[in-house]
Amino acid sequence: MTDPLLSVQGLRKSFGGRTVLKGVDFSVAAGEVVAFLGANGSGKSTTLRCVMGITAPDAGTISIAETALDSLQGRNLQEARQRMAMIFQKIHLIPRRTALDNVCAGALARIPTVRSLTPMLFPADVQQEALDCLDRVGLADRAFDRVGRLSGGQQQRVAVARALCQRADVVLADEPVSALDPHAAEQVMALLRELAHSEGLAVAAVLHQPDLALRYADRSIGLLQGSMTFDLPSTEITADHLDTLYAPDRNIAA
Ligand SMILES: Nc1ncnc2c1ncn2[C@@H]1O[C@H](COP(=O)(O)OP(=O)(O)OP(=O)(O)O)[C@@H](O)[C@H]1O
């Protein structure tokens, strides 16, 4: 198997004395899409948020390209964290700015502070790179449209382009298609899979639609009350596996 680009070991998290992650271990290789499945409250978002550093885990090791983040400091840590980008169900873009400006914002960490304070003046090379990123998500022709005028599916593709402009190679997607209609959801999932397979991104996506996981993810991980119940190639996921997540009582009764 290819070396993992993202590796997570022993991730634990409690909120107010209630343990919501009970030791989660998984890895995502370059070129792979991994889906997280599980009922509401099973810990899927908390897992991604801990990996991203938005939520501080109580324990666990997160490694990028086999380097543990907690062994890094300062600029090295910042650079390793920049390799990860997160996209959300509620799309975090600036609606009054153009798609191009929003994508350029992905490069902010690389731009000297003075220039980043005047985002209308993104350097030409950054604008060119952002245009290329929009092209890779199929939206080059909408570069100069305000994001607020784009459909939900197009906006999510702009968010993916922003992650590309950040030069992230690990993309964490928390319910990226939950707010989209079925056609747009398919388009976004197909895009994430295409970027993973053709450009070597490692994609971890929380999904509430098992059918999309089975069709677009190479591997699927089941979370039940903060513990992993399976981590399998999506082709091996059966109705029984899904029942362990969404109808656990039925399994116990059986
Ligand atoms: N900041 C927080 N403070 C307290 N409890 C939290 C916090 N964030 C998450 N939780 C709790 O942790 C548990 C897991 O939440 P999480 O959002 O990770 O689940 P999820 O599987 O993503 O659920 P959903 O499918 O509903 O989004 C839930 O019981 C939730 O209430």
The ligand as an SDF file (V2000), in Angstrom:
LIG
                    3D

 31 33  0  0  0  0  0  0  0  0999 V2000
  -17.7590   22.1960   20.9580 N   0  0  0  0  0  0  0  0  0  0  0  0
  -18.4760   21.2280   21.4910 C   0  0  0  0  0  0  0  0  0  0  0  0
  -18.8750   21.2870   22.7820 N   0  0  0  0  0  0  0  0  0  0  0  0
  -19.5840   20.2930   23.3530 C   0  0  0  0  0  0  0  0  0  0  0  0
  -19.9750   19.1930   22.6970 N   0  0  0  0  0  0  0  0  0  0  0  0
  -19.6130   19.0770   21.4040 C   0  0  0  0  0  0  0  0  0  0  0  0
  -18.8520   20.0900   20.7410 C   0  0  0  0  0  0  0  0  0  0  0  0
  -18.6500   19.6910   19.4560 N   0  0  0  0  0  0  0  0  0  0  0  0
  -19.2500   18.4980   19.3280 C   0  0  0  0  0  0  0  0  0  0  0  0
  -19.8300   18.1330   20.4890 N   0  0  0  0  0  0  0  0  0  0  0  0
  -20.5620   16.8970   20.7350 C   0  0  0  0  0  0  0  0  0  0  0  0
  -19.7620   15.8170   20.3090 O   0  0  0  0  0  0  0  0  0  0  0  0
  -20.5710   14.8050   19.7340 C   0  0  0  0  0  0  0  0  0  0  0  0
  -20.0590   14.4990   18.3520 C   0  0  0  0  0  0  0  0  0  0  0  0
  -20.3410   15.6230   17.5250 O   0  0  0  0  0  0  0  0  0  0  0  0
  -19.9130   15.6790   15.9990 P   0  0  0  0  0  0  0  0  0  0  0  0
  -20.3550   16.9990   15.4750 O   0  0  0  0  0  0  0  0  0  0  0  0
  -18.4980   15.3040   15.8640 O   0  0  0  0  0  0  0  0  0  0  0  0
  -20.8010   14.5030   15.4030 O   0  0  0  0  0  0  0  0  0  0  0  0
  -21.1250   14.1840   13.8970 P   0  0  0  0  0  0  0  0  0  0  0  0
  -20.9670   12.7070   13.7530 O   0  0  0  0  0  0  0  0  0  0  0  0
  -20.3570   15.0320   12.9760 O   0  0  0  0  0  0  0  0  0  0  0  0
  -22.6780   14.5580   13.8610 O   0  0  0  0  0  0  0  0  0  0  0  0
  -23.6110   15.2000   12.7000 P   0  0  0  0  0  0  0  0  0  0  0  0
  -23.7720   14.1010   11.6840 O   0  0  0  0  0  0  0  0  0  0  0  0
  -24.8760   15.5070   13.4020 O   0  0  0  0  0  0  0  0  0  0  0  0
  -22.9150   16.4020   12.1570 O   0  0  0  0  0  0  0  0  0  0  0  0
  -22.0010   15.3280   19.7590 C   0  0  0  0  0  0  0  0  0  0  0  0
  -22.6670   14.7750   20.8450 O   0  0  0  0  0  0  0  0  0  0  0  0
  -21.8370   16.8050   19.9210 C   0  0  0  0  0  0  0  0  0  0  0  0
  -22.9040   17.3710   20.6210 O   0  0  0  0  0  0  0  0  0  0  0  0
  1  2  1  0
  2  3  1  0
  2  7  2  0
  3  4  2  0
  4  5  1  0
  5  6  2  0
  6  7  1  0
  6 10  1  0
  7  8  1  0
  8  9  2  0
  9 10  1  0
 10 11  1  0
 11 12  1  0
 11 30  1  0
 12 13  1  0
 13 14  1  0
 13 28  1  0
 14 15  1  0
 15 16  1  0
 16 17  2  0
 16 18  1  0
 16 19  1  0
 19 20  1  0
 20 21  2  0
 20 22  1  0
 20 23  1  0
 23 24  1  0
 24 25  2  0
 24 26  1  0
 24 27  1  0
 28 29  1  0
 28 30  1  0
 30 31  1  0
M  END
$$$$
